[in-house]
Amino acid sequence: MVNTKPRSRPLKVKTSSEDRVLYGLTNAALIVLLIIIVYPLIYMVSSSFSSGRAVSSGRVVLLPVDPTLDGYRTVFSYKSVLLGYRNTILYTVVGTSLNVMMTLIAAFPLSRKNFQGRNFYMTLFVITMFFSGGLIPSYILVTQLKLINTIWAVVLPGAVSTYNMIITRTFFASTIPQELIEASQIDGCGDFRFFFTILLPLSKAVVAVIGLYYGVAHWNSWFSAMLYLRDPALQPLQLVLRSILIAVSIDVSQIQDPELLERMVYMADLMKYALIIVATVPIVALYPFVQRYFIKGVMIGSVKG
C-alpha cells in the first residue's frame, strides 16, 4: 500500500527586525572576541619564525618577517630541553593516570545515596578546598616521607583535586540511574565489577575532561619541581625553559661590544617566543581529541548538586 500522506514541511520561524539586530550584534561581539583571543597566538607563532631583528624592531604584525628557524635551533641546542620533555611527559602520564584513578575511586562511593557517612566525608573534602597546611608543613611532610628528588614528590601531593572529584561525583549521581545499580545487584554484580564493567564505559566523557584538566596542570607545573627536585636531570620542561630564560637575560652594563650586545638582544627576544611555542603546542594538540566531551562531561556534572 502506497503512503499518500503528504510530507510535513519544516516550520519556518520568522525573525523580527529586533531579532536580526540582536543576532548581528552578537555575531559582531563574538568576532571581536575571537580576534582578541586568536591574534596573540598568531603573533607568538609568527614571531617565533621571524628573525630576531624583525621581532625586536616591532615589524612582526601578523605573518613572519624574514622567516628563519634560528630561535628553534637555539632552543633545541640545549640538551636539557629534550631531557625536560622526557621528564614532563613522564610526570604528566604517571600523574594524570594516578589523579584520574584516585578521583574516580573517591567519587563513586560519594555518589551513592546509601553510602554511610557520605555527607561527613564530603564535608572533609570540601574543607580542603579552602584550608591547607601551607608551604612549610607540606615541604616538611614531603621531606619526612623521603620523596625529595623522586617523581612522587611532584605527583603524590596533589593526587586528588576536590573540584574535579565533585564534578565526577555529580556526573555519576545524575547520569548513572539507581535502577541500573539495582539491576546489576540482582544479577549478582558486585561493586567492583559494576565499577569497571558498567560505570567506567558509561563515563568516558567525564574521564576525558578531568584527564585533560589534570594533564594540563601537570604539564604546566614547575613550582613543586623547583621545591622538591634538586637534580637537574629530573627537572620538567617548564623549569628547564625558566632556567634558559634566566640564562639568556642580558645585563647591558656587562657588555661593551655594541654589535655583540645587539645580536644577543635579538636572540633573547626571539627565544622567548620560541620557548612559548615549544612549551605550549604539545598540550594544545590534545584539545581537539577531547573537545566533544566538554559539554556532556562538565555541564551535566556541574548543573545538579
Buried (B, 14 or more C-beta within 10 A) or exposed (E): EEEEEEEEEEEEEEEEEEEEEEEEEEEEEEEEEEEEEEEEEEBBBBBBBBBBBBBBEEEBEEEBBBEBEBBBEBBBEBEBBEBBBEBBBBBBEBBBBBBBEBBBEBBBBBBBEEEEEBEEBBEEBEEEEEEEEEEEEBBEEBEEEEBBEBBBBBBBBBBBBBBBBBBBBBBBBBBBEEEBBEEBEEEEBEBEEBBEEBBEEEBEBBBBBBBBBBBBBBBBBBEBBBBBBEEEEBBBBBBBBBBBEEEBEEEEEEEEEEEEBBEBBBBBBBBBBBBBBBBBEBBEEBEEEBEEBBEBBBEBBEEEE
